[in-house]
Amino acid sequence: MIKTETQVFRGYGKRKELNTQTAVECRFTQEVETVLSAYCAVVVTGADVTDGEVRFYGKAHFSLVYEDAEKHVCRAEKGVEWSATEKDDFLFPALTARVRASVENIAVRREGASVYAQALIGADISFYGEQNFEYLAGGDLIMRRDPVKVLTAHLVSGTAETEDEFETEFIGDILQHTETVNLAEIVCETGSLKIEGEINLGVLALKDGGALVSFERLVPFTVEIPCEAATFGARAEANVCVAAASIHAETDEEKGKCVLYAEFTLTAEGCIYEEAEVDAVTDAFSPTVRTDLVFATAESGGVGDIFRITERVTGKCTLSAPITFSDSLQAIALQRAEADIVSTQDGKRVEGVAAATLIVYGADGAHRGVEIGLPFSVPVDAQNATVSVLVLGMSARQKQEGEIDAEATLKITVQEKRSFSARLVVSAEEGEQLPVCDSAVSVYIPRAGDGLWELAKSLNKSPDEVAANNPDVEFPIKEGQRVIVYRKKTIL
């Protein structure tokens, strides 16, 4: 009977990922004639996992900038709570769900006297839980041991507050403000996870004369989350969300200036990945009996290096509505980007569209919003990675009638994905006896390219014994090499 010993690795890691979409709607009862700019900020407040289902929920804050029937520019804001569910047979209550939500699209429609704004929310859900696996650790077999790397996860979360004040030209009223988070550094230090980044604050405001103006401000922030498992140099990923924002202005009419005060409450969720090494058996055999091995695959995933690219892009834009020389370009609001990493003949590239809402003032004395899109393609040295793009300083002008040329600065963040996979021996079943060779010496001509382990397994001898009997043989085997096996004979 073959005796074997097994061990169990117990860890915690990312078990599954899901991507889903859900629609959230908000009703406005104001007398809206023309919607100029529609925005939705979404915050996830929780997620619950049950058997076969995850329910996640949060808050959405809608804001509209519009003209009424008298062509006065107005604003409206409203918040709603939302929830969504996603089904999957793998899910069970012991899992922890982390949800990253973003608004992928917003549409506005009119029904009677009401206006409805509908946001399409995309959710990337990661599930974390125990990742245990059993493996052969010892016994009577001749075993091949290899160091198997496993990534284990440590979930952390925290909050922070940041504020800023800055001077602008004189404005009459703040109509809309948007916040986009860009992560600059995710650094593990001994005992903590440190996240540094910036909030791109975009402001759409109304001047005293009725014209619209837009400007932006980068507000730096730092979130430091204590974590005993954090070690210097460990890799981590993080998500930071603006949970609440307060913007107000103080005016100085004599100087014709305004001072804007911005306060932000941030929520952060992070995952620190620790690399462990298991001395496991990846192959085995018995020199006396046939053995049937049972294998299992140990898989774990995490993140790799982060790198960033800053690129200035220019070009002609796509337009959602016609523009003529009679239109005055007043403001650019809701700067955003959609991008992905794609394979091309020239290698990997980040390709996407930098988009914004261009507010124009027509010859008829009315404002309207035109959606513009600036395509871009930037080379990147990455294989399996995620990408995010922050759009800064977008400007537009009409050189030729009906065409908009735009410029924008892109801050591109790429984080590589990392994974380990190993095929391990779990158990061995004993079979029939192997035939015994009576000769004292045998000479073999193995296949070229065989390593020491493959050769030893084919000869039913331990690697140490094969190497000791053939000190002049180099591995991997070269064409024409011979291998000798000696067998001890007992004289009666």
C-alpha positions as CSV (number, residue, x, y, z in Angstrom):
1,M,0.0,0.0,0.0
2,I,1.4,3.4,-1.0
3,K,1.5,5.8,1.9
4,T,1.0,9.5,1.1
5,E,0.8,12.7,3.1
6,T,-1.2,15.8,2.1
7,Q,-1.5,19.3,3.2
8,V,-4.0,22.1,2.7
9,F,-3.1,25.7,1.7
10,R,-5.5,28.2,3.2
11,G,-5.6,31.6,1.8
12,Y,-7.9,34.4,0.7
13,G,-8.2,35.8,-2.8
14,K,-10.2,37.0,-5.8
15,R,-12.6,34.2,-6.8
16,K,-14.7,35.6,-9.5
17,E,-15.5,38.8,-11.5
18,L,-18.8,39.9,-13.0
19,N,-19.7,42.9,-15.2
20,T,-23.3,44.1,-15.4
21,Q,-25.3,47.2,-16.2
22,T,-28.4,48.7,-14.6
23,A,-30.5,51.8,-15.5
24,V,-31.4,54.4,-12.9
25,E,-34.1,57.0,-13.6
26,C,-34.9,60.4,-12.1
27,R,-38.0,62.6,-12.8
28,F,-37.8,66.4,-12.9
29,T,-41.0,68.5,-12.8
30,Q,-39.4,71.9,-13.7
31,E,-40.5,73.7,-16.9
32,V,-37.6,72.5,-19.0
33,E,-37.5,73.8,-22.6
34,T,-34.0,72.7,-23.7
35,V,-31.6,70.5,-21.7
36,L,-28.0,71.9,-22.1
37,S,-26.1,69.5,-19.9
38,A,-27.1,66.4,-18.0
39,Y,-24.8,64.7,-15.4
40,C,-25.1,61.9,-12.9
41,A,-22.7,61.0,-10.1
42,V,-23.1,57.5,-8.6
43,V,-21.9,56.1,-5.3
44,V,-22.1,52.5,-4.2
45,T,-23.1,52.1,-0.5
46,G,-23.2,48.3,-0.1
47,A,-23.4,44.9,-1.6
48,D,-24.8,41.6,-0.3
49,V,-24.1,38.1,-1.6
50,T,-26.5,35.2,-1.2
51,D,-26.7,31.8,-2.8
52,G,-26.6,32.4,-6.6
53,E,-27.1,36.2,-6.4
54,V,-25.5,39.5,-5.5
55,R,-27.5,42.6,-4.7
56,F,-25.7,46.0,-4.7
57,Y,-27.1,49.4,-4.1
58,G,-26.2,53.1,-3.8
59,K,-27.2,56.7,-4.5
60,A,-27.3,58.6,-7.7
61,H,-27.2,62.4,-7.9
62,F,-28.6,63.9,-11.1
63,S,-28.1,67.5,-12.2
64,L,-29.6,69.3,-15.2
65,V,-28.6,72.6,-16.8
66,Y,-31.4,73.8,-19.0
67,E,-33.2,76.7,-20.6
68,D,-36.8,77.5,-19.7
69,A,-39.5,78.9,-22.0
70,E,-38.2,82.5,-21.5
71,K,-34.6,81.3,-22.4
72,H,-33.3,81.7,-18.9
73,V,-30.5,79.3,-18.0
74,C,-31.5,77.3,-14.9
75,R,-30.3,74.3,-12.9
76,A,-32.1,71.4,-11.2
77,E,-30.7,68.7,-8.9
78,K,-32.2,65.6,-7.4
79,G,-30.9,62.4,-5.7
80,V,-32.3,58.9,-5.9
81,E,-31.5,55.6,-4.3
82,W,-31.0,52.6,-6.5
83,S,-30.4,48.9,-6.3
84,A,-29.6,46.0,-8.7
85,T,-29.1,42.3,-8.6
86,E,-27.0,39.9,-10.7
87,K,-27.4,36.1,-10.7
88,D,-24.6,33.6,-10.9
89,D,-24.5,29.9,-9.8
90,F,-21.0,30.3,-8.3
91,L,-22.1,32.9,-5.7
92,F,-22.5,32.0,-2.0
93,P,-22.9,34.1,1.2
94,A,-19.3,33.7,2.4
95,L,-18.0,35.8,-0.5
96,T,-17.3,39.5,-0.1
97,A,-18.3,41.7,-3.1
98,R,-16.5,44.9,-4.1
99,V,-18.3,47.0,-6.7
100,R,-16.9,49.7,-9.0
101,A,-19.7,51.7,-10.6
102,S,-19.5,54.3,-13.3
103,V,-22.1,56.1,-15.4
104,E,-21.6,54.9,-19.0
105,N,-24.4,57.0,-20.6
106,I,-27.1,59.4,-19.6
107,A,-30.2,60.1,-21.7
108,V,-33.0,62.7,-21.3
109,R,-36.6,62.4,-22.5
110,R,-39.8,64.4,-22.1
111,E,-43.1,62.9,-21.1
112,G,-45.9,65.4,-20.8
113,A,-44.8,68.2,-18.4
114,S,-42.0,66.1,-16.9
115,V,-38.4,65.4,-17.9
116,Y,-36.8,62.1,-17.1
117,A,-33.1,61.6,-16.9
118,Q,-31.9,58.0,-17.2
119,A,-28.3,56.9,-16.3
120,L,-26.9,53.6,-17.5
121,I,-24.6,52.4,-14.7
122,G,-21.9,49.9,-15.4
123,A,-20.7,47.8,-12.5
124,D,-17.5,45.8,-12.3
125,I,-17.9,43.4,-9.3
126,S,-15.1,41.4,-7.8
127,F,-15.8,38.6,-5.3
128,Y,-13.3,37.6,-2.7
129,G,-13.3,34.5,-0.5
130,E,-11.3,31.6,0.8
131,Q,-9.1,29.9,-1.8
132,N,-8.1,26.6,-0.2
133,F,-6.5,23.7,-2.1
134,E,-5.1,20.3,-1.1
135,Y,-1.8,19.1,-2.4
136,L,0.5,16.1,-2.0
137,A,3.4,16.9,0.4
138,G,5.1,13.6,1.1
139,G,5.0,9.8,1.2
140,D,6.5,6.7,-0.4
141,L,6.6,8.0,-3.9
142,I,9.5,9.5,-5.8
143,M,8.3,13.1,-6.1
144,R,9.1,16.2,-8.1
145,R,8.8,19.3,-5.9
146,D,8.4,22.7,-7.3
147,P,7.9,26.1,-5.6
148,V,4.3,27.1,-6.4
149,K,3.5,30.8,-6.2
150,V,0.1,31.9,-4.8
151,L,-1.3,35.4,-4.5
152,T,-3.4,36.0,-1.4
153,A,-5.6,39.1,-0.9
154,H,-6.1,41.5,2.0
155,L,-9.1,43.8,1.7
156,V,-8.9,47.3,3.2
157,S,-11.1,50.4,3.2
158,G,-11.0,53.9,4.6
159,T,-12.3,57.5,4.2
160,A,-10.7,60.8,3.9
161,E,-11.6,64.5,3.4
162,T,-9.8,67.1,1.3
163,E,-10.5,70.7,0.5
164,D,-9.3,73.5,-1.8
165,E,-9.9,77.1,-2.6
166,F,-9.0,79.0,-5.7
167,E,-9.7,82.3,-7.4
168,T,-11.6,82.7,-10.7
169,E,-13.2,85.4,-12.7
170,F,-16.4,86.9,-11.5
171,I,-19.4,84.6,-11.9
172,G,-23.0,84.9,-11.0
173,D,-24.0,81.4,-10.2
174,I,-22.6,77.8,-10.2
175,L,-24.8,75.7,-12.4
176,Q,-23.1,72.3,-12.3
177,H,-20.0,70.8,-10.9
178,T,-18.4,67.4,-11.7
179,E,-15.7,65.4,-10.0
180,T,-13.5,62.8,-11.7
181,V,-10.9,60.9,-9.6
182,N,-7.5,60.0,-11.0
183,L,-5.2,57.8,-9.0
184,A,-1.5,58.8,-9.2
185,E,0.1,56.4,-6.8
186,I,-0.9,53.2,-4.9
187,V,1.9,52.4,-2.6
188,C,2.2,49.7,0.1
189,E,4.3,50.7,3.1
190,T,4.9,48.7,6.2
191,G,1.5,48.7,8.0
192,S,-0.5,50.8,5.6
193,L,-1.8,51.3,2.1
194,K,-1.2,54.9,0.8
195,I,-3.3,56.2,-2.1
196,E,-2.5,59.5,-3.7
197,G,-4.3,61.1,-6.6
198,E,-6.3,64.1,-7.7
199,I,-9.9,65.2,-8.2
200,N,-10.5,66.9,-11.5
201,L,-13.2,69.4,-10.5
202,G,-15.2,70.8,-13.5
203,V,-17.4,73.8,-13.0
204,L,-20.1,75.1,-15.3
205,A,-21.2,78.6,-14.2
206,L,-23.4,81.5,-15.3
207,K,-22.0,85.0,-15.8
208,D,-24.0,88.1,-14.9
209,G,-24.8,88.8,-18.5
210,G,-26.3,85.4,-19.1
211,A,-23.3,83.8,-20.9
212,L,-21.9,80.5,-19.7
213,V,-18.3,79.7,-18.7
214,S,-16.5,76.6,-17.7
215,F,-13.3,75.9,-15.9
216,E,-11.5,73.1,-14.0
217,R,-9.2,72.6,-11.1
218,L,-7.1,69.6,-10.0
219,V,-7.4,69.0,-6.3
220,P,-4.8,66.6,-4.8
221,F,-5.7,64.1,-2.1
222,T,-4.1,61.4,0.0
223,V,-5.8,58.4,1.7
224,E,-3.8,56.3,4.1
225,I,-5.4,53.0,5.3
226,P,-3.8,51.0,8.1
227,C,-3.3,47.3,7.4
228,E,-1.1,44.9,9.3
229,A,-0.7,42.7,6.3
230,A,0.8,45.6,4.2
231,T,4.5,45.2,3.5
232,F,6.9,47.6,1.7
233,G,6.8,47.0,-2.0
234,A,3.7,44.8,-2.1
235,R,1.4,45.3,-5.1
236,A,-2.1,46.6,-4.6
237,E,-5.2,48.0,-6.4
238,A,-7.6,50.6,-5.2
239,N,-10.8,52.5,-6.0
240,V,-11.5,56.0,-4.7
241,C,-14.9,57.6,-5.0
242,V,-16.2,61.1,-4.2
243,A,-19.0,60.3,-1.7
244,A,-19.9,63.9,-1.2
245,A,-18.9,67.3,-2.6
246,S,-19.7,70.8,-1.6
247,I,-18.8,73.8,-3.8
248,H,-19.6,77.5,-2.9
249,A,-18.3,80.8,-4.1
250,E,-17.7,84.2,-2.4
251,T,-17.7,87.1,-4.7
252,D,-15.8,90.4,-4.7
253,E,-17.7,92.7,-7.1
254,E,-15.2,95.5,-6.8
255,K,-12.3,93.3,-8.0
256,G,-14.5,91.4,-10.3
257,K,-13.3,88.1,-8.8
258,C,-14.6,85.0,-7.1
259,V,-13.1,82.6,-4.6
260,L,-14.4,79.1,-4.8
261,Y,-14.3,76.8,-1.8
262,A,-14.5,73.0,-2.5
263,E,-14.8,70.3,0.1
264,F,-14.8,66.6,-0.7
265,T,-15.5,63.4,1.3
266,L,-13.8,60.4,-0.2
267,T,-14.3,56.6,0.3
268,A,-11.5,54.2,-0.6
269,E,-11.4,50.5,-1.1
270,G,-8.2,48.6,-1.7
271,C,-6.8,45.2,-2.0
272,I,-3.2,44.3,-1.1
273,Y,-1.7,41.2,-2.7
274,E,0.8,39.1,-0.8
275,E,2.9,36.5,-2.6
276,A,3.2,33.2,-0.9
277,E,5.2,30.1,-2.0
278,V,4.1,26.5,-1.5
279,D,6.6,23.6,-1.8
280,A,4.2,21.3,-3.6
281,V,4.5,18.0,-5.5
282,T,3.8,18.6,-9.2
283,D,4.6,15.0,-10.4
284,A,5.3,11.6,-8.8
285,F,5.8,7.9,-9.5
286,S,6.5,4.6,-7.8
287,P,9.5,2.5,-8.7
288,T,7.6,-0.7,-7.9
289,V,4.0,-0.2,-8.9
290,R,2.0,1.6,-11.5
291,T,0.4,4.8,-10.0
292,D,-2.5,6.8,-11.2
293,L,-2.1,10.4,-10.1
294,V,-5.0,12.8,-9.3
295,F,-4.2,16.4,-10.2
296,A,-5.8,19.7,-9.4
297,T,-5.1,23.2,-10.6
298,A,-4.3,26.0,-8.1
299,E,-5.0,29.4,-9.5
300,S,-4.7,32.9,-8.1
301,G,-4.8,36.4,-9.5
302,G,-3.9,39.9,-8.6
303,V,-2.3,43.0,-10.1
304,G,1.1,43.9,-11.4
305,D,2.9,47.2,-12.1
306,I,1.2,50.5,-12.7
307,F,2.5,53.0,-15.3
308,R,1.1,56.3,-16.6
309,I,1.2,58.2,-19.9
310,T,0.4,61.9,-20.5
311,E,-0.6,62.6,-24.0
312,R,-1.8,65.8,-25.8
313,V,-4.3,64.9,-28.6
314,T,-5.8,67.0,-31.3
315,G,-8.2,66.5,-34.2
316,K,-11.6,66.9,-35.6
317,C,-14.6,66.0,-33.5
318,T,-17.8,64.0,-34.2
319,L,-20.9,66.1,-33.5
320,S,-24.3,65.2,-32.2
321,A,-25.9,68.2,-33.9
322,P,-24.9,70.7,-36.6
323,I,-22.9,73.9,-35.8
324,T,-22.5,77.0,-38.0
325,F,-20.5,80.2,-37.8
326,S,-23.6,81.9,-36.3
327,D,-23.1,79.9,-33.1
328,S,-20.9,81.2,-30.4
329,L,-18.9,78.5,-28.5
330,Q,-19.3,79.4,-24.8
331,A,-18.3,76.5,-22.6
332,I,-17.1,72.8,-22.4
333,A,-18.6,70.6,-19.7
334,L,-18.6,67.0,-18.7
335,Q,-15.2,66.0,-19.9
336,R,-14.9,62.2,-20.0
337,A,-13.3,59.4,-21.9
338,E,-14.1,55.8,-23.0
339,A,-11.0,53.7,-23.8
340,D,-9.7,50.2,-24.0
341,I,-6.5,48.4,-24.9
342,V,-6.6,46.8,-28.3
343,S,-4.2,44.8,-30.5
344,T,-3.1,46.3,-33.8
345,Q,-0.5,45.5,-36.4
346,D,1.8,48.1,-34.7
347,G,1.3,46.5,-31.2
348,K,-0.9,47.4,-28.3
349,R,-2.6,50.7,-28.2
350,V,-5.0,52.6,-25.9
351,E,-7.9,53.6,-28.2
352,G,-11.0,55.5,-27.4
353,V,-12.9,58.8,-27.5
354,A,-12.5,61.9,-25.4
355,A,-16.0,63.3,-25.1
356,A,-17.6,66.5,-23.7
357,T,-20.7,68.6,-23.9
358,L,-20.1,71.8,-25.9
359,I,-22.5,74.7,-24.9
360,V,-23.2,77.0,-27.8
361,Y,-25.2,80.2,-28.1
362,G,-27.2,80.5,-31.3
363,A,-28.3,83.5,-33.4
364,D,-31.8,82.9,-32.2
365,G,-30.7,83.9,-28.7
366,A,-31.0,80.4,-27.3
367,H,-28.4,78.0,-25.8
368,R,-28.0,74.4,-26.7
369,G,-25.7,71.5,-25.8
370,V,-23.8,69.6,-28.5
371,E,-22.0,66.4,-27.7
372,I,-18.5,66.2,-29.2
373,G,-16.1,63.3,-29.5
374,L,-12.4,63.4,-30.2
375,P,-11.0,59.9,-31.2
376,F,-7.5,59.0,-30.0
377,S,-5.0,56.2,-30.3
378,V,-1.9,56.0,-28.0
379,P,0.8,53.2,-28.1
380,V,1.2,51.3,-24.9
381,D,3.5,48.5,-23.8
382,A,1.1,46.2,-22.0
383,Q,-0.4,42.8,-22.5
384,N,-3.1,41.9,-20.0
385,A,-4.0,45.1,-18.3
386,T,-6.8,47.6,-17.3
387,V,-6.9,51.2,-18.4
388,S,-8.4,54.4,-17.2
389,V,-8.2,57.9,-18.9
390,L,-8.7,61.3,-17.4
391,V,-9.5,64.2,-19.8
392,L,-8.0,67.6,-18.9
393,G,-8.0,71.0,-20.5
394,M,-10.3,70.3,-23.4
395,S,-10.7,73.2,-25.8
396,A,-12.7,73.6,-29.1
397,R,-12.8,76.0,-32.0
398,Q,-14.6,76.2,-35.3
399,K,-12.0,76.8,-38.1
400,Q,-14.3,75.7,-40.9
401,E,-18.1,76.1,-40.7
402,G,-19.7,73.0,-39.4
403,E,-16.4,71.5,-38.1
404,I,-15.0,71.5,-34.6
405,D,-11.3,71.1,-33.9
406,A,-10.5,70.1,-30.4
407,E,-7.5,69.6,-28.1
408,A,-7.2,67.7,-24.8
409,T,-4.7,66.4,-22.4
410,L,-5.1,62.7,-21.5
411,K,-3.7,61.2,-18.3
412,I,-3.7,57.4,-19.0
413,T,-3.2,54.9,-16.2
414,V,-2.5,51.3,-17.0
415,Q,-2.4,48.6,-14.4
416,E,-1.2,45.1,-15.4
417,K,-3.0,42.0,-14.3
418,R,-1.0,39.2,-12.7
419,S,-1.9,35.6,-12.3
420,F,-0.4,32.3,-11.2
421,S,-1.5,28.8,-12.1
422,A,0.0,25.4,-11.2
423,R,-1.0,21.8,-11.7
424,L,-0.5,19.9,-8.4
425,V,-0.7,16.3,-7.4
426,V,-3.5,15.7,-4.9
427,S,-3.4,12.0,-4.4
428,A,-2.1,8.7,-5.9
429,E,-3.8,5.4,-6.5
430,E,-1.8,2.2,-6.5
431,G,-2.0,-0.1,-9.5
432,E,-0.4,-3.4,-10.6
433,Q,3.3,-4.4,-9.9
434,L,5.9,-3.2,-12.4
435,P,8.0,-5.9,-14.1
436,V,11.4,-6.4,-12.6
437,C,14.5,-6.2,-14.8
438,D,17.1,-8.9,-13.9
439,S,20.1,-7.5,-15.7
440,A,22.8,-5.8,-13.7
441,V,23.4,-3.1,-16.2
442,S,21.1,-1.5,-18.8
443,V,22.0,1.1,-21.5
444,Y,19.3,3.4,-22.8
445,I,19.3,5.9,-25.6
446,P,16.7,8.6,-24.4
447,R,14.9,11.2,-26.5
448,A,16.8,14.4,-27.1
449,G,15.5,17.2,-25.0
450,D,14.4,15.1,-22.0
451,G,15.3,16.6,-18.6
452,L,16.5,14.7,-15.6
453,W,13.0,14.2,-14.1
454,E,11.4,13.0,-17.4
455,L,14.3,10.5,-17.9
456,A,14.1,9.2,-14.3
457,K,10.4,8.7,-14.5
458,S,10.7,6.7,-17.7
459,L,13.4,4.5,-16.0
460,N,11.5,4.2,-12.7
461,K,14.6,5.4,-10.9
462,S,15.1,8.4,-8.7
463,P,16.7,11.5,-10.3
464,D,19.5,11.3,-7.8
465,E,20.3,7.7,-8.8
466,V,20.2,8.4,-12.5
467,A,22.5,11.5,-12.0
468,A,24.9,9.5,-9.9
469,N,25.2,6.7,-12.4
470,N,25.7,9.2,-15.3
471,P,28.0,12.0,-14.1
472,D,29.0,13.0,-17.6
473,V,25.5,13.3,-19.0
474,E,24.2,16.8,-19.5
475,F,20.6,17.7,-19.1
476,P,18.5,18.3,-21.1
477,I,19.6,15.2,-23.1
478,K,21.5,15.9,-26.3
479,E,21.1,13.9,-29.5
480,G,23.0,10.5,-29.3
481,Q,23.7,10.5,-25.6
482,R,23.4,7.2,-23.7
483,V,22.3,6.6,-20.2
484,I,23.4,3.7,-18.0
485,V,21.4,2.1,-15.2
486,Y,23.1,-0.1,-12.6
487,R,21.2,-2.6,-10.5
488,K,22.6,-4.2,-7.4
489,K,22.6,-8.1,-7.5
490,T,22.5,-10.2,-4.5
491,I,24.8,-13.3,-4.5
492,L,23.3,-16.3,-2.7
